[in-house]
Amino acid sequence: MENDLMKNIIIIRVSEDLSYLTKLGWFNEQGGGSLRSILLRSLLSEPTFKVTVLTRESSKARGSIPSTASVITIADSYLLENLIKAFKGQDAVVNAITSFSVAEQHKFIDAAIAAGVRHYVPSEYALDNNTPEAQELSPVFKDKATVQQHGYTDSWLIVPRSPRNSFPGLHYPSRIITFTDDGEGSFSTTTLDNTALALNRVLLNPSTTANQIIFTSDFATTQKELVETIERLTGEKWERKSISTNEAIPALKKRWENGEAYAGYGLINIGFTKGTYSGHFEPVGQVRNKELGLLKKNLEQVVKEALAEVGHPGFCS
Ligand SMILES: NC(=O)c1ccc[n+]([C@@H]2O[C@H](COP(=O)([O-])OP(=O)(O)OC[C@H]3O[C@@H](n4cnc5c(N)ncnc54)[C@H](OP(=O)(O)O)[C@@H]3O)[C@@H](O)[C@H]2O)c1
């Protein structure tokens, strides 16, 4: 349908700054981790879309924005009138704002409505934030749920996460995995490639996904299965450590309340890996990978790709 066509897309900048990943010890310290500009590059690869990036004055990442994207720079305060001006003429807003600022989105949604934007994709890429357990665990999950409830005509959401480079407790350089309790909690995973592809597909077919939470999962796994797969493929033994959630959750909450941002990531990590915080979609929800035409992936293939990315001997092409 012609009037369903999303042509002008504005994306709230996704960072190229990966320095903090090293501090977190995620699997791929060279280039995995956050969503970075993967969503942006994917949107730019779709000829139908005319993509604009909204970035803050203080942004250090402006130099890395491809020249095929237009750029609008606004003051860091994200004033409502500036947002409305930036959103005028756009068909869709894709927000990928940093985790600890997701609550800013109430303003972004109001601006999108005022500017006549038809679709708004919130900064999600998470577990199902609508359960009391998830909201109680992490302020970020709670903020994301509140944003969903803000209400927006014709809005839709995507709820995936990526498997190897976000939060599964892996530290490749020291070959250590830190289990959340016994490491046997099941969680759904979506690779970065498929996350970006899902975004494009949803924007290309907005009528089929409007006002819905879109669950995707390339496969479900556990931390234990993940490390056993790495060991089987590489022949190397990894050290197993574990955190007790009974002790870690109250300690992390206290540190978070004292202003320690990284404690917030610790809570998010537990949410993803414990298995009881609505991050395992297959048993409860409709997974939409097939309908969206996403690439088929399996754990072994993804682990091999990750080993190649970190330059593990025998896996580089
Ligand atoms: N499921 C997963 O595995 C997973 C993994 C990572 C992220 N996520 C989710 O994906 C979304 C994007 O996360 P991300 O890690 O890609 O974000 P990020 O790299 O930390 O930040 C994204 C952008 O937010 C903008 N921003 C606005 N206000 C900011 C502030 N006060 N401090 C820092 N940046 C600010 C910055 O853009 P400018 O500087 O250009 O203005 C920045 O580049 C979040 O909802 C996050 O929770 C999910």
The ligand as a MOL file (V3000), in Angstrom:
LIG
                    3D

  0  0  0     0  0            999 V3000
M  V30 BEGIN CTAB
M  V30 COUNTS 48 52 0 0 0
M  V30 BEGIN ATOM
M  V30 1 N 19.9350 -7.0540 23.9130 0
M  V30 2 C 21.1910 -6.7680 23.8330 0
M  V30 3 O 22.0290 -7.6500 23.7850 0
M  V30 4 C 21.5750 -5.3230 23.8150 0
M  V30 5 C 22.9220 -4.9910 23.7410 0
M  V30 6 C 23.2420 -3.6420 23.6980 0
M  V30 7 C 22.2300 -2.6920 23.7350 0
M  V30 8 N 20.9250 -3.0550 23.8390 0 CHG=1
M  V30 9 C 19.8510 -2.0310 23.8630 0
M  V30 10 O 19.9350 -1.3310 22.6280 0
M  V30 11 C 19.6810 0.0670 22.8400 0
M  V30 12 C 20.8880 0.8930 22.3750 0
M  V30 13 O 21.9720 0.5440 23.2360 0
M  V30 14 P 23.5050 0.8160 22.8390 0
M  V30 15 O 24.3360 0.0240 23.7860 0
M  V30 16 O 23.6950 0.6150 21.3700 0 CHG=-1
M  V30 17 O 23.6010 2.3520 23.1920 0
M  V30 18 P 24.9340 3.2410 23.3830 0
M  V30 19 O 25.9310 2.8010 22.3670 0
M  V30 20 O 25.3340 3.2520 24.8160 0
M  V30 21 O 24.3640 4.7200 23.0690 0
M  V30 22 C 23.6130 4.9800 21.9060 0
M  V30 23 C 23.5440 6.4600 21.6600 0
M  V30 24 O 22.6910 7.1070 22.6090 0
M  V30 25 C 22.9390 8.5030 22.4820 0
M  V30 26 N 22.7840 9.1290 23.7950 0
M  V30 27 C 21.7890 9.9550 24.1290 0
M  V30 28 N 21.8870 10.3850 25.3880 0
M  V30 29 C 23.0030 9.7920 25.8890 0
M  V30 30 C 23.6500 9.8590 27.1370 0
M  V30 31 N 23.1840 10.5840 28.1610 0
M  V30 32 N 24.7890 9.1160 27.3070 0
M  V30 33 C 25.2890 8.3680 26.2950 0
M  V30 34 N 24.7090 8.2960 25.0740 0
M  V30 35 C 23.5790 8.9950 24.8670 0
M  V30 36 C 24.3370 8.6600 21.9460 0
M  V30 37 O 24.2130 9.2430 20.6470 0
M  V30 38 P 25.0310 10.5720 20.2060 0
M  V30 39 O 26.2430 10.6770 21.0850 0
M  V30 40 O 25.3980 10.3400 18.7720 0
M  V30 41 O 24.0710 11.6700 20.3710 0
M  V30 42 C 24.8320 7.2320 21.8060 0
M  V30 43 O 25.6200 7.0330 20.6650 0
M  V30 44 C 19.3550 0.2000 24.3350 0
M  V30 45 O 17.9610 0.1060 24.5120 0
M  V30 46 C 20.0290 -0.9990 24.9470 0
M  V30 47 O 19.4530 -1.3880 26.1710 0
M  V30 48 C 20.5980 -4.3650 23.8460 0
M  V30 END ATOM
M  V30 BEGIN BOND
M  V30 1 1 1 2
M  V30 2 2 2 3
M  V30 3 1 2 4
M  V30 4 1 4 5
M  V30 5 2 4 48
M  V30 6 2 5 6
M  V30 7 1 6 7
M  V30 8 2 7 8
M  V30 9 1 8 9
M  V30 10 1 8 48
M  V30 11 1 9 10
M  V30 12 1 9 46
M  V30 13 1 10 11
M  V30 14 1 11 12
M  V30 15 1 11 44
M  V30 16 1 12 13
M  V30 17 1 13 14
M  V30 18 2 14 15
M  V30 19 1 14 16
M  V30 20 1 14 17
M  V30 21 1 17 18
M  V30 22 2 18 19
M  V30 23 1 18 20
M  V30 24 1 18 21
M  V30 25 1 21 22
M  V30 26 1 22 23
M  V30 27 1 23 24
M  V30 28 1 23 42
M  V30 29 1 24 25
M  V30 30 1 25 26
M  V30 31 1 25 36
M  V30 32 1 26 27
M  V30 33 1 26 35
M  V30 34 2 27 28
M  V30 35 1 28 29
M  V30 36 1 29 30
M  V30 37 2 29 35
M  V30 38 1 30 31
M  V30 39 2 30 32
M  V30 40 1 32 33
M  V30 41 2 33 34
M  V30 42 1 34 35
M  V30 43 1 36 37
M  V30 44 1 36 42
M  V30 45 1 37 38
M  V30 46 2 38 39
M  V30 47 1 38 40
M  V30 48 1 38 41
M  V30 49 1 42 43
M  V30 50 1 44 45
M  V30 51 1 44 46
M  V30 52 1 46 47
M  V30 END BOND
M  V30 END CTAB
M  END
